[in-house]
Amino acid sequence: MTKEEFVDWKRHPVTEQVFSELRHRVDVLTAEVVEQAAYIPQSEIAEKTGAIKAIRDLLTIEFEETN
């Protein structure tokens, strides 16, 4: 994949919609953790926090040249 292809993919309407949904999911999960932290098991907080980190990693993906 070239940098130009990557940029085209990131700007594609479908990709933009998927990323929008992922950002919304981060917002929902974050709100759940904040609102329920005192009531849900630590394992569930860790699971949701892990999901938030994974989604944020996808949202910040950048093009990297590979050989």
TIRO-145940 format. One line per 4 residues: number of its first residue (from 1); their letters; for each residue x, y, z of N, C-alpha, C. Coordinates in steps of 0.02 Angstrom, whole numbers, plus 50000, padded with zeros to 5 digits. Layout:
BEGIN
NUM = a = X,Y,Z,X,Y,Z,X,Y,Z | ...
This chain:
BEGIN
1 = mtke = 50042,49942,50000,50000,50000,50000,50045,50062,50000 | 50027,50108,49958,50064,50171,49955,50033,50221,50004 | 50070,50274,50018,50043,50326,50062,49981,50357,50031 | 49981,50366,49966,49923,50395,49932,49862,50350,49940
5 = efvd = 49871,50285,49933,49815,50238,49943,49790,50240,50014 | 49836,50245,50062,49817,50249,50132,49775,50312,50145 | 49798,50368,50119,49762,50432,50128,49693,50427,50096 | 49689,50397,50037,49624,50388,50004,49578,50346,50047
9 = wkrh = 49606,50293,50076,49566,50249,50119,49541,50286,50180 | 49585,50326,50212,49565,50363,50272,49512,50415,50256 | 49512,50442,50195,49464,50494,50176,49401,50465,50144 | 49399,50401,50133,49341,50369,50101,49281,50376,50149
13 = pvte = 49222,50390,50122,49162,50399,50164,49147,50338,50209 | 49159,50279,50184,49146,50220,50226,49194,50218,50285 | 49258,50231,50271,49307,50232,50325,49291,50287,50375 | 49272,50345,50351,49254,50400,50395,49194,50381,50439
17 = qvfs = 49146,50346,50412,49087,50325,50451,49107,50273,50503 | 49149,50226,50484,49172,50175,50532,49210,50209,50589 | 49255,50256,50572,49292,50291,50624,49246,50332,50668 | 49195,50361,50640,49146,50398,50679,49112,50352,50730
21 = elrh = 49092,50294,50707,49060,50245,50751,49109,50222,50806 | 49172,50213,50788,49222,50194,50838,49232,50249,50890 | 49233,50312,50869,49239,50367,50916,49178,50368,50963 | 49120,50356,50936,49059,50352,50977,49065,50296,51028
25 = rvdv = 49091,50239,51006,49099,50182,51052,49147,50199,51109 | 49200,50234,51094,49246,50257,51146,49209,50301,51196 | 49169,50346,51171,49130,50391,51215,49083,50351,51260 | 49049,50302,51231,49002,50261,51270,49039,50221,51323
29 = ltae = 49092,50188,51304,49130,50148,51352,49160,50191,51407 | 49185,50249,51389,49214,50294,51439,49160,50316,51489 | 49102,50334,51464,49047,50354,51508,49026,50297,51553 | 49024,50236,51526,49006,50178,51567,49056,50168,51624
33 = vveq = 49120,50174,51609,49171,50164,51660,49165,50218,51714 | 49157,50280,51693,49152,50335,51741,49089,50328,51784 | 49033,50313,51753,48970,50309,51789,48963,50247,51833 | 48995,50193,51813,48984,50129,51848,49046,50105,51886
37 = aayi = 49098,50144,51890,49161,50121,51919,49152,50094,51990 | 49108,50124,52027,49098,50102,52097,49054,50040,52102 | 49022,50020,52047,48973,49966,52051,48991,49903,52011 | 49039,49909,51965,49055,49851,51923,49122,49821,51945
41 = pqse = 49131,49757,51932,49194,49725,51952,49254,49756,51917 | 49311,49753,51951,49373,49780,51924,49390,49748,51857 | 49373,49684,51848,49387,49649,51785,49349,49680,51727 | 49288,49702,51740,49248,49734,51688,49275,49803,51671
45 = iaek = 49298,49838,51721,49330,49903,51709,49392,49893,51666 | 49432,49843,51683,49493,49829,51645,49476,49810,51573 | 49424,49771,51563,49403,49751,51496,49382,49812,51455 | 49342,49854,51484,49319,49914,51448,49376,49962,51435
49 = tgai = 49421,49969,51483,49479,50012,51473,49523,49986,51417 | 49532,49920,51415,49570,49889,51361,49538,49901,51293 | 49472,49895,51290,49437,49908,51228,49446,49981,51206 | 49441,50026,51253,49451,50098,51237,49520,50109,51208
53 = kair = 49571,50080,51239,49640,50088,51215,49648,50059,51145 | 49619,50000,51134,49625,49968,51068,49591,50010,51014 | 49532,50035,51029,49496,50076,50979,49535,50141,50966 | 49560,50172,51018,49599,50233,51008,49661,50220,50966
57 = dllt = 49691,50161,50975,49749,50143,50934,49729,50139,50860 | 49671,50110,50846,49647,50107,50777,49633,50177,50749 | 49604,50219,50791,49586,50287,50768,49647,50330,50753 | 49703,50314,50782,49763,50355,50772,49813,50323,50724
61 = iefe = 49790,50273,50687,49835,50238,50641,49862,50285,50589 | 49925,50279,50575,49959,50320,50526,49995,50275,50476 | 50011,50302,50419,50046,50264,50368,50119,50257,50388 | 50145,50197,50381,50216,50184,50392,50243,50144,50334
65 = etn = 50297,50168,50306,50329,50132,50251,50359,50068,50277 | 50349,50014,50240,50380,49950,50257,50422,49927,50198 | 50472,49890,50212,50516,49865,50158,50497,49795,50138
